[in-house]
Amino acid sequence: MTHTKKRWSYSAGERGRNRVRAFEHPDTGGMFLEFTDCGKRRRVALGHRRRDAAKAKAEELAMALRRGEAQPVLAPTLQTLFDIYEGEVTPEKGPSKQRHDRRAAQRFRRLFGPNRKASTLNRRDWDSFVRWRRRSGDERTGHVKGRPVRARVIEYDLKFLQAVLNWAVIAGLLDRNPLKGMPWPKERSPRRPILTDSEYRAMLAVSRMVHPMCELALILAHETGHRISAILKLRWSDVDFERQTVHWRPENDKIGFLHDTPLNETAVAALEQNRSAQLAIGDAWIFPAPRNPSVPCSRHLFRDWWEQMEELAELPHVAGRGWHSLRRKFATELKHAPLRDLTYLGGWKQPQTVVTCYQLPDEESQRAALALRGRLAPEGVVAPNRHSESTHPPSEERKTNPA
């Protein structure tokens, strides 16, 4: 017979009126309050593991319910939300996202204060963070301190705050997200450089001088249009050489998009050559880390290798041009393909993302469009078919044959 360990609990108030129960979560040890407010059963996480503090909060809430003042007592602070989120949600993320969660939470605590009630955040706070973040600049280790940051970096921080507030609503810590619908910061002139075909050929020629894996990565990024982060996490089992397809796992994709796409002959030949050189099959990484083959290569390492390839190819460094410029090249060169097929081929979920952020205008496509331009005929007149010429002379020059 198995015995379940009884969890600690404490009750305050009168049953059926203002009863509040404080209890300890059996797995995490975190403290919760359970009570009825306006006929609705609610459960609130306190964000700590102290029994004495939980008892005091239960008694305080019981008195507030007696007076009809539950909401002010329960309003969680930013410190409470961040502590619970970092303890329950952040550990499920990857290492880089975990580090960003901690940095972003520290920034919001620094600007708004740890004891700021989360429910009181508003549009002025949102705008003030954008201004403050622009002034503070880059704060990452190993980077130029104070270097101006662009809108996407600020948006990354704000998306963390929105994620915390949305999660708090689902967890019952907040009744609503006070910042829902706030506008994301935008750049007036976003940088979206594209790698030309001659530049790609120049980098491909020197890629093996940096590292043998650079050549394969360049080819796959160029021929599949996918993010370098997803490419680096491919396993040999993801490639079907018979069908000439590649399987993109959702856990390795930024947007969690599960899909299979075809490979052209160039990509298949490069993969077969590298598989023979590595003597690897099955779940082995296609791009194993040089010092630890049990894990895939870091995208940060490939960022450094990109800069080395630019230098060897004698290409000037362009801000914002990196592995992602191959993704823009893919979308732009295939703009003649059906948009739905192109979206799937490159691993996008929404067609408007391709048109808005990845396909760039080019003079050749514009001239081809002008060459195919039609002409509007005057009202009531049928426009002649410009693809076929009439074999008859103009009507005023034709002579009628009298009967």
DRENRO-184019 format. One record per residue (C-alpha): residue number from 1; residue in three letters; chain; x, y, z. Coordinates in steps of 0.05 Angstrom, whole numbers, plus 5000, padded with zeros to 4 digits. Layout:
BEGIN
<NUM ALA A <X Y Z>>
...
This chain:
BEGIN
<1 MET A <5000 5000 5000>>
<2 THR A <5028 5067 4979>>
<3 HIS A <5022 5129 5022>>
<4 THR A <5017 5198 4990>>
<5 LYS A <5054 5252 5027>>
<6 LYS A <5004 5302 5054>>
<7 ARG A <5019 5373 5032>>
<8 TRP A <5020 5431 5081>>
<9 SER A <4960 5477 5082>>
<10 TYR A <4930 5531 5126>>
<11 SER A <4860 5561 5125>>
<12 ALA A <4837 5630 5147>>
<13 GLY A <4768 5662 5148>>
<14 GLU A <4698 5633 5152>>
<15 ARG A <4674 5576 5109>>
<16 GLY A <4624 5599 5056>>
<17 ARG A <4641 5672 5068>>
<18 ASN A <4714 5692 5065>>
<19 ARG A <4752 5626 5071>>
<20 VAL A <4823 5627 5043>>
<21 ARG A <4867 5566 5040>>
<22 ALA A <4943 5571 5034>>
<23 PHE A <4977 5507 5011>>
<24 GLU A <5044 5481 4987>>
<25 HIS A <5052 5452 4918>>
<26 PRO A <5073 5379 4926>>
<27 ASP A <5124 5380 4870>>
<28 THR A <5155 5450 4870>>
<29 GLY A <5143 5470 4942>>
<30 GLY A <5114 5537 4918>>
<31 MET A <5060 5571 4959>>
<32 PHE A <4990 5582 4932>>
<33 LEU A <4926 5614 4956>>
<34 GLU A <4857 5585 4940>>
<35 PHE A <4793 5624 4952>>
<36 THR A <4725 5643 4923>>
<37 ASP A <4716 5713 4897>>
<38 CYS A <4648 5736 4869>>
<39 GLY A <4626 5663 4862>>
<40 LYS A <4688 5644 4822>>
<41 ARG A <4740 5596 4848>>
<42 ARG A <4810 5624 4842>>
<43 ARG A <4880 5599 4854>>
<44 VAL A <4939 5647 4859>>
<45 ALA A <5014 5632 4863>>
<46 LEU A <5051 5672 4915>>
<47 GLY A <5120 5663 4883>>
<48 HIS A <5157 5638 4945>>
<49 ARG A <5163 5577 4990>>
<50 ARG A <5156 5610 5059>>
<51 ARG A <5099 5581 5101>>
<52 ASP A <5097 5639 5150>>
<53 ALA A <5090 5689 5094>>
<54 ALA A <5036 5646 5062>>
<55 LYS A <4997 5644 5128>>
<56 ALA A <5002 5720 5135>>
<57 LYS A <4978 5730 5064>>
<58 ALA A <4919 5683 5074>>
<59 GLU A <4897 5721 5135>>
<60 GLU A <4906 5788 5100>>
<61 LEU A <4865 5764 5040>>
<62 ALA A <4811 5736 5085>>
<63 MET A <4803 5805 5117>>
<64 ALA A <4803 5838 5049>>
<65 LEU A <4749 5791 5024>>
<66 ARG A <4708 5807 5086>>
<67 ARG A <4712 5881 5068>>
<68 GLY A <4705 5868 4992>>
<69 GLU A <4776 5890 4976>>
<70 ALA A <4808 5827 4948>>
<71 GLN A <4839 5856 4885>>
<72 PRO A <4888 5907 4916>>
<73 VAL A <4915 5853 4962>>
<74 LEU A <4926 5803 4906>>
<75 ALA A <4956 5849 4854>>
<76 PRO A <5024 5817 4839>>
<77 THR A <5087 5857 4830>>
<78 LEU A <5135 5852 4772>>
<79 GLN A <5185 5818 4819>>
<80 THR A <5134 5765 4836>>
<81 LEU A <5115 5751 4764>>
<82 PHE A <5187 5748 4741>>
<83 ASP A <5207 5702 4798>>
<84 ILE A <5151 5653 4782>>
<85 TYR A <5161 5657 4707>>
<86 GLU A <5236 5646 4712>>
<87 GLY A <5224 5587 4758>>
<88 GLU A <5170 5552 4718>>
<89 VAL A <5174 5574 4645>>
<90 THR A <5245 5597 4631>>
<91 PRO A <5278 5530 4647>>
<92 GLU A <5239 5499 4589>>
<93 LYS A <5274 5545 4539>>
<94 GLY A <5341 5540 4505>>
<95 PRO A <5405 5567 4538>>
<96 SER A <5407 5632 4497>>
<97 LYS A <5333 5647 4511>>
<98 GLN A <5343 5633 4585>>
<99 ARG A <5399 5684 4587>>
<100 HIS A <5356 5735 4550>>
<101 ASP A <5297 5724 4598>>
<102 ARG A <5342 5740 4657>>
<103 ARG A <5372 5802 4624>>
<104 ALA A <5304 5829 4601>>
<105 ALA A <5273 5818 4670>>
<106 GLN A <5331 5856 4701>>
<107 ARG A <5320 5915 4653>>
<108 PHE A <5245 5920 4670>>
<109 ARG A <5260 5916 4744>>
<110 ARG A <5312 5971 4737>>
<111 LEU A <5266 6018 4700>>
<112 PHE A <5198 6005 4733>>
<113 GLY A <5221 5980 4801>>
<114 PRO A <5212 5909 4828>>
<115 ASN A <5152 5929 4871>>
<116 ARG A <5112 5959 4814>>
<117 LYS A <5043 5928 4809>>
<118 ALA A <5040 5892 4742>>
<119 SER A <4967 5910 4732>>
<120 THR A <4984 5985 4732>>
<121 LEU A <5029 5983 4671>>
<122 ASN A <5005 6027 4614>>
<123 ARG A <5022 6059 4547>>
<124 ARG A <5067 6112 4579>>
<125 ASP A <5108 6057 4611>>
<126 TRP A <5113 6021 4545>>
<127 ASP A <5138 6083 4508>>
<128 SER A <5185 6102 4564>>
<129 PHE A <5219 6034 4561>>
<130 VAL A <5229 6042 4485>>
<131 ARG A <5262 6110 4496>>
<132 TRP A <5304 6087 4555>>
<133 ARG A <5327 6024 4518>>
<134 ARG A <5350 6066 4458>>
<135 ARG A <5390 6112 4504>>
<136 SER A <5422 6055 4544>>
<137 GLY A <5446 6020 4481>>
<138 ASP A <5479 5952 4476>>
<139 GLU A <5494 5921 4544>>
<140 ARG A <5518 5851 4523>>
<141 THR A <5585 5825 4545>>
<142 GLY A <5637 5826 4490>>
<143 HIS A <5602 5881 4451>>
<144 VAL A <5613 5955 4446>>
<145 LYS A <5580 5984 4507>>
<146 GLY A <5527 6036 4492>>
<147 ARG A <5525 6021 4417>>
<148 PRO A <5455 6041 4392>>
<149 VAL A <5406 5984 4388>>
<150 ARG A <5354 5977 4334>>
<151 ALA A <5279 5966 4340>>
<152 ARG A <5283 5890 4334>>
<153 VAL A <5327 5886 4396>>
<154 ILE A <5278 5929 4436>>
<155 GLU A <5220 5888 4409>>
<156 TYR A <5255 5825 4434>>
<157 ASP A <5254 5852 4505>>
<158 LEU A <5182 5875 4500>>
<159 LYS A <5160 5807 4474>>
<160 PHE A <5189 5776 4537>>
<161 LEU A <5146 5824 4579>>
<162 GLN A <5084 5808 4538>>
<163 ALA A <5098 5733 4546>>
<164 VAL A <5103 5741 4621>>
<165 LEU A <5038 5780 4625>>
<166 ASN A <5000 5733 4579>>
<167 TRP A <5025 5673 4619>>
<168 ALA A <5004 5708 4684>>
<169 VAL A <4933 5715 4657>>
<170 ILE A <4930 5640 4640>>
<171 ALA A <4960 5622 4707>>
<172 GLY A <4907 5663 4744>>
<173 LEU A <4956 5715 4770>>
<174 LEU A <4926 5772 4730>>
<175 ASP A <4855 5784 4705>>
<176 ARG A <4881 5816 4640>>
<177 ASN A <4944 5836 4604>>
<178 PRO A <4948 5912 4615>>
<179 LEU A <4996 5920 4555>>
<180 LYS A <4956 5879 4505>>
<181 GLY A <4955 5911 4436>>
<182 MET A <5013 5959 4448>>
<183 PRO A <5050 5977 4382>>
<184 TRP A <5118 5947 4370>>
<185 PRO A <5176 5996 4356>>
<186 LYS A <5191 6002 4282>>
<187 GLU A <5251 6025 4242>>
<188 ARG A <5239 6079 4190>>
<189 SER A <5291 6047 4144>>
<190 PRO A <5301 5974 4163>>
<191 ARG A <5367 5942 4141>>
<192 ARG A <5354 5883 4096>>
<193 PRO A <5416 5874 4053>>
<194 ILE A <5418 5816 4004>>
<195 LEU A <5477 5775 3980>>
<196 THR A <5486 5780 3904>>
<197 ASP A <5501 5719 3863>>
<198 SER A <5573 5741 3848>>
<199 GLU A <5585 5753 3923>>
<200 TYR A <5557 5684 3938>>
<201 ARG A <5604 5651 3888>>
<202 ALA A <5663 5689 3917>>
<203 MET A <5647 5666 3988>>
<204 LEU A <5634 5594 3965>>
<205 ALA A <5703 5593 3932>>
<206 VAL A <5739 5609 3998>>
<207 SER A <5691 5573 4046>>
<208 ARG A <5733 5510 4055>>
<209 MET A <5793 5553 4074>>
<210 VAL A <5754 5574 4137>>
<211 HIS A <5726 5505 4153>>
<212 PRO A <5700 5446 4112>>
<213 MET A <5630 5453 4141>>
<214 CYS A <5625 5525 4115>>
<215 GLU A <5617 5502 4044>>
<216 LEU A <5559 5455 4060>>
<217 ALA A <5525 5507 4103>>
<218 LEU A <5530 5559 4048>>
<219 ILE A <5501 5511 3997>>
<220 LEU A <5443 5490 4042>>
<221 ALA A <5427 5561 4062>>
<222 HIS A <5428 5582 3989>>
<223 GLU A <5388 5523 3961>>
<224 THR A <5336 5514 4017>>
<225 GLY A <5326 5586 4039>>
<226 HIS A <5322 5565 4112>>
<227 ARG A <5350 5598 4174>>
<228 ILE A <5421 5579 4192>>
<229 SER A <5398 5560 4263>>
<230 ALA A <5351 5507 4233>>
<231 ILE A <5404 5482 4184>>
<232 LEU A <5456 5472 4239>>
<233 LYS A <5408 5427 4278>>
<234 LEU A <5396 5379 4221>>
<235 ARG A <5412 5305 4231>>
<236 TRP A <5431 5256 4177>>
<237 SER A <5366 5219 4191>>
<238 ASP A <5328 5282 4170>>
<239 VAL A <5353 5275 4098>>
<240 ASP A <5319 5225 4052>>
<241 PHE A <5368 5213 3996>>
<242 GLU A <5320 5168 3957>>
<243 ARG A <5264 5219 3954>>
<244 GLN A <5313 5278 3956>>
<245 THR A <5276 5313 4013>>
<246 VAL A <5294 5342 4080>>
<247 HIS A <5253 5340 4144>>
<248 TRP A <5252 5403 4186>>
<249 ARG A <5236 5388 4259>>
<250 PRO A <5192 5438 4296>>
<251 GLU A <5235 5438 4358>>
<252 ASN A <5293 5464 4316>>
<253 ASP A <5254 5518 4281>>
<254 LYS A <5244 5589 4306>>
<255 ILE A <5169 5587 4292>>
<256 GLY A <5160 5512 4307>>
<257 PHE A <5142 5496 4235>>
<258 LEU A <5141 5421 4219>>
<259 HIS A <5150 5410 4144>>
<260 ASP A <5187 5371 4091>>
<261 THR A <5217 5404 4029>>
<262 PRO A <5250 5377 3966>>
<263 LEU A <5325 5384 3953>>
<264 ASN A <5356 5401 3886>>
<265 GLU A <5415 5364 3856>>
<266 THR A <5466 5415 3882>>
<267 ALA A <5444 5406 3954>>
<268 VAL A <5439 5330 3948>>
<269 ALA A <5509 5325 3918>>
<270 ALA A <5539 5368 3974>>
<271 LEU A <5505 5327 4027>>
<272 GLU A <5527 5260 3997>>
<273 GLN A <5599 5285 3993>>
<274 ASN A <5600 5307 4066>>
<275 ARG A <5566 5243 4090>>
<276 SER A <5621 5202 4058>>
<277 ALA A <5674 5246 4090>>
<278 GLN A <5643 5243 4159>>
<279 LEU A <5625 5169 4156>>
<280 ALA A <5563 5187 4196>>
<281 ILE A <5491 5162 4192>>
<282 GLY A <5427 5160 4233>>
<283 ASP A <5417 5214 4285>>
<284 ALA A <5488 5241 4281>>
<285 TRP A <5491 5316 4271>>
<286 ILE A <5506 5341 4200>>
<287 PHE A <5544 5399 4232>>
<288 PRO A <5575 5372 4296>>
<289 ALA A <5611 5421 4342>>
<290 PRO A <5687 5417 4330>>
<291 ARG A <5703 5406 4404>>
<292 ASN A <5642 5365 4423>>
<293 PRO A <5611 5324 4366>>
<294 SER A <5552 5304 4411>>
<295 VAL A <5522 5374 4402>>
<296 PRO A <5510 5415 4339>>
<297 CYS A <5552 5475 4319>>
<298 SER A <5533 5542 4349>>
<299 ARG A <5504 5595 4304>>
<300 HIS A <5551 5644 4338>>
<301 LEU A <5611 5604 4312>>
<302 PHE A <5582 5606 4242>>
<303 ARG A <5572 5682 4249>>
<304 ASP A <5646 5688 4262>>
<305 TRP A <5661 5642 4203>>
<306 TRP A <5617 5685 4158>>
<307 GLU A <5660 5746 4174>>
<308 GLN A <5723 5706 4159>>
<309 MET A <5695 5684 4091>>
<310 GLU A <5678 5757 4075>>
<311 GLU A <5750 5777 4091>>
<312 LEU A <5780 5721 4049>>
<313 ALA A <5733 5737 3991>>
<314 GLU A <5753 5811 3997>>
<315 LEU A <5681 5832 4005>>
<316 PRO A <5667 5896 4045>>
<317 HIS A <5629 5883 4110>>
<318 VAL A <5557 5907 4105>>
<319 ALA A <5519 5917 4170>>
<320 GLY A <5461 5868 4174>>
<321 ARG A <5487 5823 4119>>
<322 GLY A <5499 5753 4144>>
<323 TRP A <5470 5684 4136>>
<324 HIS A <5400 5715 4133>>
<325 SER A <5418 5751 4069>>
<326 LEU A <5417 5683 4034>>
<327 ARG A <5345 5675 4058>>
<328 ARG A <5327 5742 4026>>
<329 LYS A <5364 5720 3962>>
<330 PHE A <5323 5656 3960>>
<331 ALA A <5257 5692 3968>>
<332 THR A <5275 5746 3916>>
<333 GLU A <5301 5699 3863>>
<334 LEU A <5239 5655 3869>>
<335 LYS A <5188 5711 3868>>
<336 HIS A <5161 5682 3802>>
<337 ALA A <5140 5618 3839>>
<338 PRO A <5070 5611 3868>>
<339 LEU A <5071 5648 3935>>
<340 ARG A <5042 5589 3973>>
<341 ASP A <5095 5541 3947>>
<342 LEU A <5151 5592 3960>>
<343 THR A <5126 5602 4032>>
<344 TYR A <5129 5528 4045>>
<345 LEU A <5196 5518 4010>>
<346 GLY A <5231 5570 4053>>
<347 GLY A <5199 5551 4119>>
<348 TRP A <5153 5611 4128>>
<349 LYS A <5083 5603 4156>>
<350 GLN A <5052 5668 4130>>
<351 PRO A <5058 5691 4057>>
<352 GLN A <5055 5764 4078>>
<353 THR A <5120 5755 4116>>
<354 VAL A <5155 5735 4052>>
<355 VAL A <5129 5795 4014>>
<356 THR A <5139 5846 4070>>
<357 CYS A <5206 5826 4098>>
<358 TYR A <5244 5781 4049>>
<359 GLN A <5227 5794 3976>>
<360 LEU A <5265 5855 3953>>
<361 PRO A <5251 5896 3889>>
<362 ASP A <5301 5886 3832>>
<363 GLU A <5308 5923 3766>>
<364 GLU A <5305 5861 3723>>
<365 SER A <5237 5840 3750>>
<366 GLN A <5211 5911 3744>>
<367 ARG A <5231 5916 3670>>
<368 ALA A <5200 5848 3656>>
<369 ALA A <5136 5873 3687>>
<370 LEU A <5136 5936 3645>>
<371 ALA A <5147 5895 3582>>
<372 LEU A <5084 5855 3597>>
<373 ARG A <5043 5916 3614>>
<374 GLY A <4975 5919 3580>>
<375 ARG A <4940 5982 3555>>
<376 LEU A <4869 6004 3573>>
<377 ALA A <4825 6015 3512>>
<378 PRO A <4776 6073 3507>>
<379 GLU A <4708 6060 3536>>
<380 GLY A <4665 6019 3488>>
<381 VAL A <4724 5998 3444>>
<382 VAL A <4752 5928 3445>>
<383 ALA A <4827 5930 3453>>
<384 PRO A <4865 5891 3399>>
<385 ASN A <4903 5829 3419>>
<386 ARG A <4975 5853 3423>>
<387 HIS A <5001 5782 3415>>
<388 SER A <4973 5774 3345>>
<389 GLU A <4974 5823 3287>>
<390 SER A <4916 5831 3239>>
<391 THR A <4927 5808 3168>>
<392 HIS A <4878 5859 3141>>
<393 PRO A <4896 5931 3123>>
<394 PRO A <4864 5988 3162>>
<395 SER A <4789 5996 3150>>
<396 GLU A <4797 6063 3115>>
<397 GLU A <4844 6033 3064>>
<398 ARG A <4801 5972 3048>>
<399 LYS A <4756 5978 2987>>
<400 THR A <4689 5947 2986>>
<401 ASN A <4669 5902 2928>>
<402 PRO A <4601 5926 2901>>
<403 ALA A <4549 5873 2891>>
